[in-house]
């Protein structure tokens, strides 16, 4: 019996035991036969699952559903949803009993979902070691795992290899290489009038100034690190980059993109979602590690996508089985990868997907990535963070502005 078959056997046996003992209430459905792969175990059930998914992932998830239903006899209704509506609809409907058993979502929803009491922990068991570390970290809140991860995305440095042949050794080398190529704007990153701390975070971490510290349960909102000594050093650096024109709040996402597509910039700090446009423009795109201004790792945020189980689901055992043993399979994770071209969360699938040099490049940068904090207090941080950075880039006193940022955030979360 294979490792995957063993996992399925264990979870499905647990499902059957729960049904027999009456521990799992069931939604309406037709009687079906359920059994572990190759186990010969059968039992009549009336369990069925409702799963909300991003409409663009319907086909990929449907292939998993077909396998699941064939092997367990449990029916699954897939509902395609607009990705912009899923979270709010889930939060509103779960308490009424009208929501799904499972929903697709993003890890940075987790604090809000947990605070609203609409999600239940899931049991990854021994399979947790099969995922990228950052994916498991992002799926964990207050010490419990709430999400089955399927994709990880992060920023990296795109380089026009025709303009600059070799990857830079550090941030200053990147600027120098771009200028040597005759470019007035060697490097672009989107900002805008209110700043964009998400895109600047790799540089901030290189100065040793994460947003929050961590403990054994994850990010600790009582340990605000913005005020650490590295924070003001980063602020000073922001001011210098603004003076030199390397960072500019007049450059929004569209302007940064066009500068790179037109060959006016050799380097572009962005995510995998923009690589296709560069390739379509005929650019020989290389994916580089984010050059550090300090010699320490420049760690971007990682965003992780996955699936949550409703706290009100009457079929939580079946839902856990479907997630862990089926959507957590290499085949399923690769199917989801092919539908979105985002690095799979499962290590084996990530290795297979990394045969694509672009995916390989983002995966390499992702080894230094950290999960974006999903704790509710991040809302207070974002309220002030970007505006303060934009002011510093535009000439405000770095120390005073950063200290005010820290004070404002402390007051908001205090």
PALUM-174375 format. One record per residue (C-alpha): residue in three letters; z, y, x. Coordinates in pm, whole numbers, plus 50000, padded with zeros to 5 digits. Example, Ala and Ser with C-alpha at 12.3 -4.5 7.8 and 13.67 -1.06 7.14 Angstrom:
> Ala|50780|49550|51230
> Ser|50714|49894|51367
***
This chain:
> Unk|50000|50000|50000
> Unk|49907|50342|50139
> Unk|50157|50625|50187
> Unk|49998|50816|49902
> Unk|50010|50509|49677
> Unk|50376|50458|49761
> Unk|50456|50815|49662
> Unk|50269|50776|49336
> Unk|50450|50448|49265
> Unk|50789|50607|49320
> Unk|50722|50911|49102
> Unk|50552|50726|48820
> Unk|50828|50464|48814
> Unk|51076|50751|48781
> Unk|50871|50887|48494
> Unk|50870|50554|48313
> Unk|51242|50505|48366
> Unk|51313|50849|48225
> Unk|51103|50776|47918
> Unk|51268|50439|47858
> Unk|51617|50590|47887
> Unk|51523|50873|47655
> Unk|51590|51131|47923
> Unk|51255|51307|47881
> Unk|51153|51459|47552
> Unk|50782|51434|47487
> Unk|50530|51663|47331
> Unk|50295|51523|47073
> Unk|50011|51306|47195
> Unk|49855|50965|47168
> Unk|50020|50651|47301
> Unk|49904|50567|47650
> Unk|49968|50322|47930
> Unk|50132|50452|48247
> Unk|50170|50274|48575
> Unk|50182|50329|48949
> Unk|49867|50270|49147
> Unk|49843|49898|49213
> Unk|50192|49831|49073
> Unk|50108|49654|48748
> Unk|50384|49858|48577
> Unk|50301|49966|48218
> Unk|50484|50144|47938
> Unk|50388|50317|47615
> Unk|50436|50694|47622
> Unk|50342|50989|47408
> Unk|50369|51236|47694
> Unk|50105|51502|47746
> Unk|50088|51811|47967
> Unk|49943|52157|47921
> Unk|49836|52330|48241
> Unk|49726|52692|48282
> Unk|49485|52757|48568
> Unk|49280|53042|48704
> Unk|48944|53008|48525
> Unk|48767|52985|48862
> Unk|48967|52672|48951
> Unk|48904|52479|48630
> Unk|48648|52237|48771
> Unk|48856|52160|49080
> Unk|49169|52087|48877
> Unk|48974|51893|48615
> Unk|48875|51636|48877
> Unk|49245|51582|48954
> Unk|49329|51560|48585
> Unk|49071|51289|48532
> Unk|49222|51078|48810
> Unk|49576|51140|48687
> Unk|49502|51045|48328
> Unk|49310|50736|48436
> Unk|49600|50613|48651
> Unk|49895|50713|48430
> Unk|49760|50741|48077
> Unk|49917|51086|48045
> Unk|49683|51337|47881
> Unk|49642|51684|48027
> Unk|49506|51991|47849
> Unk|49365|52246|48092
> Unk|49359|52608|47980
> Unk|49153|52857|48179
> Unk|49328|53194|48209
> Unk|49240|53533|48351
> Unk|49435|53550|48676
> Unk|49556|53900|48588
> Unk|49722|53773|48269
> Unk|49881|53445|48373
> Unk|50215|53570|48504
> Unk|50301|53805|48218
> Unk|50184|53558|47954
> Unk|50392|53284|48116
> Unk|50707|53497|48127
> Unk|50662|53600|47764
> Unk|50571|53260|47620
> Unk|50801|53016|47801
> Unk|51120|53132|47623
> Unk|50947|53086|47287
> Unk|50849|52728|47361
> Unk|50480|52820|47337
> Unk|50401|52830|47707
> Unk|50248|52553|47921
> Unk|50424|52278|48112
> Unk|50262|52397|48436
> Unk|50102|52721|48546
> Unk|49903|52819|48852
> Unk|50036|53126|49031
> Unk|50130|53301|49355
> Unk|50448|53265|49555
> Unk|50532|53635|49539
> Unk|50587|53592|49163
> Unk|50874|53358|49236
> Unk|51158|53608|49238
> Unk|51052|53747|48901
> Unk|50994|53402|48752
> Unk|51329|53270|48874
> Unk|51516|53581|48764
> Unk|51366|53542|48417
> Unk|51466|53175|48412
> Unk|51118|53049|48326
> Unk|51061|52805|48613
> Unk|51226|52479|48709
> Unk|51275|52342|49063
> Unk|51042|52066|49173
> Unk|51113|51774|49403
> Unk|50879|51749|49701
> Unk|51093|51480|49859
> Unk|50953|51333|50179
> Unk|50618|51500|50111
> Unk|50757|51841|50211
> Unk|50682|51756|50574
> Unk|50314|51712|50486
> Unk|50265|52084|50421
> Unk|50227|52383|50649
> Unk|50573|52521|50722
> Unk|50491|52865|50587
> Unk|50372|52710|50259
> Unk|50704|52533|50202
> Unk|50901|52843|50301
> Unk|50706|53053|50055
> Unk|50760|52799|49777
> Unk|51139|52811|49821
> Unk|51372|53056|49651
> Unk|51748|53068|49688
> Unk|51739|52730|49861
> Unk|51536|52546|49593
> Unk|51166|52459|49590
> Unk|50990|52591|49281
> Unk|50620|52571|49366
> Unk|50369|52305|49471
> Unk|50160|52498|49724
> Unk|49786|52450|49749
> Unk|49650|52745|49952
> Unk|49762|52988|50222
> Unk|49594|53315|50310
> Unk|49670|53585|50563
> Unk|49510|53869|50752
> Unk|49325|53830|51081
> Unk|49113|54055|51301
> Unk|48741|54034|51230
> Unk|48527|54116|51533
> Unk|48158|54199|51547
> Unk|48068|53964|51832
> Unk|47738|54142|51895
> Unk|47921|54466|51966
> Unk|48217|54314|52154
> Unk|48164|53971|52305
> Unk|48523|53878|52391
> Unk|48850|53885|52202
> Unk|49087|54162|52316
> Unk|49406|54073|52500
> Unk|49619|54326|52310
> Unk|49594|54630|52085
> Unk|49514|54880|52361
> Unk|49246|54646|52495
> Unk|49092|54629|52147
> Unk|49066|55007|52125
> Unk|48922|55022|52478
> Unk|48663|54753|52408
> Unk|48550|54935|52095
> Unk|48515|55263|52280
> Unk|48328|55092|52562
> Unk|48083|54975|52295
> Unk|48014|55342|52220
> Unk|48198|55352|51887
> Unk|48391|55652|51758
> Unk|48597|55417|51537
> Unk|48661|55100|51737
> Unk|48894|54960|51471
> Unk|48935|55005|51095
> Unk|49206|54901|50852
> Unk|49241|55018|50496
> Unk|49515|55266|50417
> Unk|49450|55536|50158
> Unk|49658|55836|50059
> Unk|49968|55625|49981
> Unk|49935|55398|50282
> Unk|49909|55020|50287
> Unk|50211|54852|50451
> Unk|50072|54506|50380
> Unk|49791|54567|50629
> Unk|50018|54736|50884
> Unk|50293|54474|50870
> Unk|50163|54266|51166
> Unk|50211|54568|51391
> Unk|50555|54636|51245
> Unk|50670|54281|51316
> Unk|50547|54315|51674
> Unk|50811|54585|51714
> Unk|51082|54352|51584
> Unk|51124|54523|51249
> Unk|51082|54277|50961
> Unk|51167|54398|50612
> Unk|51456|54158|50551
> Unk|51650|53910|50760
> Unk|51672|53546|50661
> Unk|51944|53286|50616
> Unk|51947|52918|50521
> Unk|51828|52998|50167
> Unk|51541|53229|50265
> Unk|51514|53608|50270
> Unk|51850|53785|50242
> Unk|51834|54110|50044
> Unk|52169|54214|50194
> Unk|52012|54214|50541
> Unk|51763|54503|50534
> Unk|51596|54511|50874
> Unk|51380|54821|50826
> Unk|51654|55022|50991
> Unk|51666|54807|51304
> Unk|51583|54985|51634
> Unk|51234|54839|51624
> Unk|51166|55024|51300
> Unk|51181|55367|51459
> Unk|50978|55245|51756
> Unk|50713|55130|51511
> Unk|50730|55467|51336
> Unk|50673|55646|51668
> Unk|50372|55422|51731
> Unk|50234|55500|51384
> Unk|50253|55869|51463
> Unk|50069|55820|51792
> Unk|49796|55616|51625
> Unk|49754|55884|51362
> Unk|49716|56152|51628
> Unk|49459|55945|51815
> Unk|49263|55874|51498
> Unk|49302|55497|51514
> Unk|49486|55502|51180
> Unk|49358|55728|50906
> Unk|49474|55760|50545
> Unk|49126|55883|50447
> Unk|49004|55527|50507
> Unk|49049|55312|50200
> Unk|48932|54954|50152
> Unk|48573|55042|50064
> Unk|48533|55283|50355
> Unk|48679|55036|50604
> Unk|48448|54765|50476
> Unk|48138|54980|50497
> Unk|48223|55096|50851
> Unk|48233|54736|50969
> Unk|47923|54632|50774
> Unk|47728|54927|50916
> Unk|47831|54847|51273
> Unk|48030|55169|51308
> Unk|48348|54972|51384
> Unk|48376|54662|51601
> Unk|48708|54540|51461
> Unk|48834|54513|51103
> Unk|49183|54399|51004
> Unk|49133|54219|50673
> Unk|49156|53885|50494
> Unk|48926|53588|50431
> Unk|48809|53746|50107
> Unk|48591|53990|50306
> Unk|48431|53751|50553
> Unk|48145|53656|50321
> Unk|48032|54017|50286
> Unk|48020|54058|50664
> Unk|47821|53737|50708
> Unk|47583|53837|50429
> Unk|47522|54162|50619
> Unk|47403|53956|50916
> Unk|47706|54023|51134
> Unk|47809|53761|51389
> Unk|48174|53748|51282
> Unk|48449|53617|51509
> Unk|48806|53570|51385
> Unk|49068|53686|51634
> Unk|49446|53685|51655
> Unk|49581|54026|51554
> Unk|49618|54218|51882
> Unk|49978|54317|51946
> Unk|50082|54668|52056
> Unk|50398|54532|52223
> Unk|50330|54190|52372
> Unk|50528|54023|52092
> Unk|50351|53832|51817
> Unk|50191|54046|51546
> Unk|50284|53838|51239
> Unk|50104|53914|50913
> Unk|50232|53829|50570
> Unk|50124|53493|50430
> Unk|50038|53471|50063
> Unk|50070|53120|49917
> Unk|49918|52997|49592
> Unk|50047|52705|49395
> Unk|50175|52560|49068
> Unk|50503|52612|48882
> Unk|50678|52396|48622
> Unk|50812|52564|48309
> Unk|51189|52552|48270
> Unk|51130|52478|47900
> Unk|50886|52191|47953
> Unk|50989|51874|47772
> Unk|50790|51674|48029
> Unk|50932|51790|48362
> Unk|50926|51444|48521
> Unk|50560|51394|48435
> Unk|50484|51752|48548
> Unk|50654|51691|48882
> Unk|50459|51369|48927
> Unk|50129|51539|48847
> Unk|50198|51816|49097
> Unk|50348|51626|49389
> Unk|50148|51306|49379
> Unk|49813|51427|49251
> Unk|49764|51801|49311
> Unk|49946|51738|49639
> Unk|49687|51482|49751
> Unk|49438|51560|50025
> Unk|49148|51511|49786
> Unk|49289|51761|49536
> Unk|49375|52018|49800
> Unk|49024|51997|49946
> Unk|48871|52032|49599
> Unk|49074|52349|49547
> Unk|48972|52467|49893
> Unk|48605|52423|49809
> Unk|48651|52628|49493
> Unk|48806|52923|49674
> Unk|48750|52880|50050
> Unk|49117|52947|50124
> Unk|49308|52740|50380
> Unk|49476|52440|50209
> Unk|49855|52422|50216
> Unk|49856|52049|50288
> Unk|49837|51999|50665
> Unk|49583|51715|50656
> Unk|49354|51910|50424
> Unk|49399|52222|50638
> Unk|49288|52029|50943
> Unk|48976|51905|50763
> Unk|48893|52251|50631
> Unk|48934|52397|50981
> Unk|48608|52236|51088
> Unk|48474|52570|50961
> Unk|48531|52817|51249
> Unk|48623|53097|51010
> Unk|48891|52887|50842
> Unk|49003|52768|51185
> Unk|49041|53129|51298
> Unk|49251|53231|51001
> Unk|49459|52915|51036
> Unk|49534|53000|51399
> Unk|49652|53348|51303
> Unk|49846|53196|51015
> Unk|50062|53001|51259
> Unk|50234|53333|51330
> Unk|50241|53443|50964
> Unk|50557|53484|50759
> Unk|50582|53455|50379
> Unk|50582|53782|50193
> Unk|50936|53810|50053
> Unk|50938|53702|49689
> Unk|51283|53846|49620
> Unk|51301|54113|49346
> Unk|51421|54374|49596
> Unk|51071|54392|49747
> Unk|50977|54614|49455
> Unk|51213|54881|49585
> Unk|51068|54848|49934
> Unk|50709|54894|49817
> Unk|50812|55196|49611
> Unk|50873|55398|49929
> Unk|50724|55202|50219
> Unk|50355|55292|50211
> Unk|50413|55657|50129
> Unk|50645|55694|50428
> Unk|50394|55530|50661
> Unk|50114|55752|50532
> Unk|50326|56063|50593
> Unk|50396|55954|50952
> Unk|50027|55884|51018
> Unk|49952|56233|50885
> Unk|50196|56404|51119
> Unk|50544|56393|50964
> Unk|50833|56343|51207
> Unk|50842|55965|51265
> Unk|51218|55931|51310
> Unk|51321|56147|51016
> Unk|51062|55996|50783
> Unk|51155|55639|50875
> Unk|51527|55708|50835
> Unk|51459|55855|50491
> Unk|51256|55543|50402
> Unk|51550|55322|50496
> Unk|51793|55541|50303
> Unk|51571|55544|49994
> Unk|51532|55167|49996
> Unk|51904|55111|50049
> Unk|51978|55338|49755
> Unk|51725|55162|49533
> Unk|51856|54813|49601
> Unk|52222|54909|49650
***
